[in-house]
Amino acid sequence: MGDKAHTHPGAAGRATAADHPTSVRNVVLVGHSGSGKTTLVEALALTAGAVNRAGRVEDGGCVSDYDEMERRQQRSVQLSLVPVEWDGIKINLLDTPGYADFVGELRAGLRAADAALFVVSASDGVDGSTRMVWEECAAVGMPRAIVITHLEAARADFEEMTRICAEAFGGDDPDAVLPLYLPLHGPPAPDGHAPVTGLVGLLTRKLFDYASGERAESEPGEEQLPQLEEARSMLIEGIISESEDETLMERYLGGEQVDVKTLIEDLERAVARGVFFPVLAAAPASDGARQGLGTVELLELITRGFPTPLERAAPRVTTPEGAGRELRMCDPEESLVAEVVKTSSDPYVGRISLVRLFSGTLRADQTVHVSGHGLADRGHEDHDVEERIGALSTPFGKQQRPVTHVIAGDLACVAKLSRAETGDTLSARDDPLLMAPWEMPDPLLPLAIEAHSKPDEDKLSQGLARLVAEDPTMRLEHNQDTHQVVLWCLGEAHADVALERLRSRYGVQVDVVPHRVSLRETFGGRAAGRGRHVKQSGGHGQYAICEIEVEPLPGGSGIEFVDKVVGGAVPRQFIPSVEKGVRAQAAKGVAAGHPLIDVRITLLDGKAHSVDSSDAAFQTAGALALREAAAEARIHLLEPVAEVSVLVGDDYVGAVMSDLSGRRGKVLGTEQTSGGRTLIRAEVPEIEIGRYAVDLRSLSHGTARFDRRYARHEPMPAQVAERLREEVRMAS
């Protein structure tokens, strides 16, 4: 694999719709920010003849990171599709962001792909988040390969990095992570570093020299053979151990020479089955060169070793009502099943949906059923509508290249689906179907926003709706208690992108304001109050007097109203009026403007007038009585407490538990899990974890994750309550 000579760059240029699922490969590039994924995509596009120089489409424009925001931030913030062709195979390269805030884009890429390239920088190594993604891929059996980049770095060591990858990714079988090639070093530079100028193929013992800017094949020198043979033996044993031919290892150990063709075929099968993970090296082409180091080998690995869409087990398909449905998946003649893996907005074209077809054929101007279920908690209402799709196209940088149809297994862009959101299913009009959305991370960083001006206020609602339709890892909340609009994000960079998109795409300027948690009030002891509402202003007057007693109840009791009036002091028809009045006042709060909870309010006595008493008068009297009782009592401020579960590497357990304690948290227990991680369960006041998504990432170097859910409200410590009241006074 990768040892076939090429005298030309491949089937060049403009990738079109594939004609059969076997001629498609869907590959997602995974790696931490700065590992070189985008540079590698552009190098592969150059080698395949899709661009005329590094990163540039033939008629202008970058193939990846073409968005203005990405160029300004100098990092990927969204999923990008770059299709290329090699030896008659269409390769859909899915470039994903490496920064943790954009893990939703990564998960979309994993959903759309059938195999993954893990890009590892020789200067940075393997980080914790990359290991976690590897484990996710392993859990579903996704085929993987490893590409080591940045070999030009001063202390880059391919052999050492291969060893690190075997430890990080090999698990119980590090021999399943082995190189297919060894780097060939040129003369040392003045700083002593010898640049990598070529590769030596371990299976065929061929040398591939890239020093001239194009791949040239030759025989390795005598001085290279000892190192080559040692690595070759390890590779052969690794391949044979994963072979489906159980007699092959015995024959090999018995001295039988296994021919190269058999080894390559076994290697390809082992890679496609997700049981062997080859390590390769790659570097971008130098100025004027047509091929980057290792790019031909990578393209051959993808086309010959990675599975076709036919070999992927598709997600479960049901009717919109939930009934199971069996389909011959990835059959162009079957009923249509496609999934929207990304939604974006173009200022000229409008909404564009990137879709992955799992079954059937999609044609331009076709009417489809759009179904979205299961994301109601993210602000996405369940919907089933019919829409006529606009043009079909294949993206390449900023360009959209028209195609007439797309078959099962391929990816393409659909224009003008006004109701389709990320995660939705497209199916046949007369055979509506639904795919369960992929697992998406919970957004746990709140961003409270307000419209900057009246014109912005008019556009804010629509802008936010479009934003969450594009990105289901955001959650929109209209908090009824604090009256704030809150956009829940995955981190600060995610929040920055949301604000920038509101401004640049939708013309909405917003101000970020402090996020407020939903506080409550309750009585600290028993108290009495008298409400007197008597007014005579000529004509019909108002007359209502009531006396109440308030006492605290256990947490979670709510508000209990008890009638103990005797002798008809308050006429029966007005008792519900008193209750309505005290409940309305309780909802407004009695001290700091937060809802009152967990009290029993007992109506003891009162007075009425035969003419001037009314429903409205007794409602007012009830509210006045509750306020008077509050003035005479100790009012406790209650804060929400969350149950927090933190999954963290064992090395950071102590630091995380100490940090939780510093947030007034109570650690409930720990539990050892697989992979050298610990699950910490704690209860923490919500006011203390507003920025925990950011702080935990910093504390654990991006290797920990957490979830939270509301547990209850409980009294806030007096000093904290006083500090909060002081902040409110200063703000007002």
Secondary structure, DSSP 8 states (H G I E B T S, - for coil): ---S--SS--S-S-----SSGGGEEEEEEE--TTSSHHHHHHHHHHHTTSEEETTEETTSS-SSS-SHHHHHHTS--S-EEEEEEETTEEEEEEE---SGGGHHHHHHHHHH-SEEEEEEETTTB--HHHHHHHHHHHHTT--EEEEEE-TTSTT--HHHHHHHHHHHH-TT-GGGEEESEEEEE-S--TTS---EEEEEETTT--EEE-TTSS-EEE---GGGHHHHHHHHHHHHHHHHHT-S-TTHHHHHHTT----HHHHHHHHHHHHHTTS-EEEEE-----TT-S--TTHHHHHHHHHHHS--GGGS----EE-TTS-B----TT-TTS--EEEEEEEEEETTTEEEEEEEEEESEEETT-EEEEEE-S-GGGT---EEEEEE---EEEEETTEEEEESEEETT-EEEEE--SS--TT-EEEETTB--EE---------EEEEEEESSHHHHHHHHHHHHHHHHH-TT-EEEEETTTTEEEEEESSHHHHHHHHHHHHHTT---EEEE------EEEESS-EEEEEEEEE--SSS-EEEEEEEEEEE--TT--EEEEE---TTSS-GGGHHHHHHHHHHHHHH-SSSSS-B-SEEEEEEEEE--TTT--HHHHHHHHHHHHHHHHHTS-EEEEEEEEEEEEEEEGGGHHHHHHHHHHTT-EEEEEEEETTTEEEEEEEEEGGG-TTHHHHHHHHTTT--EEEEEEEEEEE--HHHHHHHHHHHHHH-
